[in-house]
Amino acid sequence: MPEEVRLWKIQQGDTLLPLPGGKLDLEHRLEAWITRDPSILDPELLLVGRQVETEYGGWIDLLCLNRDADVVLVELKRDQTPREVTAQALDYASWVRELSSETLIQLANTYLGDHGPLEDAFRRHFGTDLPEAMNQNHSILIVASSIDASTERIIRYLSDQYGASINAATFHYFRSDDGDEFLARLFLVQPETVETQARMKSSSKRRPNLTYDQLYEVAAQNGVAQLYERIVSGLSPLFGRHTTISSLAFTGDFQGSRRTLMGFFPTKSGASSGLYFQVYSQRIRELLHLPEDELEAALPAQHATWKYYSGADEDLSGYDGFFISADEIDRWIASISSHMPAQ
């Protein structure tokens, strides 16, 4: 069973006054605290949904994202948590597992409202762009004021035996004689242990980012090695860069936040079609003060308007297409270079 939590108040004379434990008076009170400040569960949780209806007829209490844009499903229950709660959470997780990036973005934008869209909220919270691939893994966190022995056995079994990313957090309530209230949190299993078990025993579907060498190998295999080398050598001195699961992304600094400006995808390229690209036109215009007509004129002939997902705002929109010649790449690099701010 989880360890007993006790609390003492240090008084004058260095004496200790034990504070009596109590029960949370209302389930919604605990839910309200977590909704206002999810960091009481994890400092890196971003809340993106509350009372989310699943296709199975149930309602997920809280839907969160972590830094990897993986879903964290939070189920809150008052007082003693019955075994059925675990089964319910697993049922919800089976629905969460199949959520696409576009569906998650739409759910999040609906919840966030004026605090969205999700891409902005994610960037503010984590200081980085929303990852290309979302919901590659998911986890379950059951929250209560106490859990029963049966629930504990089930959670430990799923975590230890199968590497399921599931845990429970209990909150313990104390009230002093003068009316001050205190709350203590205790995890059934240390989160680091759950993460390690999940990584070791479960078959994660997360695809690692390709290395720079791997991206070049893909470019060579797809017949665009020379185009790819030319774009890399021309843009690398100008911008930050990183790899994703399918591309090389170049980034700019927006008041301390790194945001993707353009991406090149050897994985979607071919000798006959050319080197596939995506550019975020508003970000480039903002960073480089490059007029829209000049930006579009510098793009290759094969380009079209593009959005990160259907309904994306201007920040996540721009152009995509294919570079098919060295001349097209040189024209693009020259236009970008001419607008780089003086160092």
Residue, then its C-alpha position, 0 to 999 in steps of 0.5 A: m500500500p502507499e506510504e502513510v503521509r503525516l504532517w507536523k507543524i513546527q511551533q515555538g520552542d521547536t515542538l511539533l504539533p501533529l496535524p490531523g488528516g481529513k478527507l477532501d470535501l468535494e471531488h471537483r475541488l481537487e479537479a479544479w486545483i489540477t485544472r488551474d495548475p497541472s504542475i501539482l502532478d507534473p511541472e511539464l504537463l500542458l492541459v488541452g482538454r477537460q471532460v473529453e467525450t470518447e467514441y465509447g461513451g465515456w468522458i476523460d476527466l483531463l487530457c494533457l500533453n507532455r514535452d514530447a506531445d504524448v498524451v497523458l490521460v488523467e482520471l480523478k476519483r474521490d476517496q477510495t478508488p475502486r478497481e473499476v476505475t483502472a478498467q475505465a482508464l484503460d478503456y479510455a486509453s484504447w481510444v486515446r491511442e488512435l487519436s491522430s495529430e489533427t484530431l488532437i490539435q482540434l480538441a486542444n484548440t476547442y479547449l484552449g480557446d483564446h489561450g490557443p491555438l495549441e501550437d502557440a500554447f505548446r511553444r509558450h509552455f515548453g519553449t519549443d515547436l510542437p513536434e512533427a509527430m504527436n501521440q507516439n506514446h500515451s500514459i495514464l494517471i489515476v488521481a484520488s485521495s486514496i486507493d484500495a489494495s486491489t487497484e494498487r496491485i493492478i497498477r503495479y502488475l501492469s507497470d512491472q509485468y507489461g511496462a504499461s505507463i500507468n500510475a496513481a497519485t494520491f492527495h492527502y488533506f490536512r487542516s490545522d486548528d486555525g483553519d489553514e489547509f494543506l495538501a500533500r501528494l504521493f505517487l504509488v510508483q515513482p514516475e521515473t520508475v514507471e518511465t523506465q519500465a515502459r521504455m524497457k518492456s513495452s514496444s513503443k511506437r515512437r520513431p526516433n529522429l533521423t540522424y544527419d547521416q541517415l538523412y543524407e543516405v535517404a537523399a542519396q537513395n532517392g536521387v536528390a543528394q546533390l540538391y540536399e547537400r546544396i541546401v544544407s551547405g547554403l542554409s546551415p551557416l544562417f540558421g539553427r537546425h535539427t532533425t526530425i523523424s523525416s526531415l531536416a528543419f532550419t530554425g530561427d530565434f523568436q525572443g528566446s523561442r526556437r521556431t521552425l522556418m523551413g524543412f527539407f524532406p529527403t524521405k518525400s523526395g525523388a530523382s524525378s520530382g526533386l527535393y521536397f520542402q515546406v516553408y513557414s512564410q509568416r515566420i520567415r517574413e517576421l524574422l527577415h522582414l522579407p516581403e511576401d511577393e519577394l519570398e514567393a518569387a524566390l521559391p521554385a516553380q513547383h510550389a503551392t500554398w500549404k498548411y500544417y493541418s487543415g484549419a491551421d492559422e497563418d503561423l503554421s502555413g506557408y508553401d510547399g513544393f519541390f526544388i528540381s535544380a541547383d539554380e532554384i536552390d541558389r536563388w532561394i538561398a540568395s534571397i534569404s541571405s540578402h535579408m539576414p540581419a547584420q551581426 
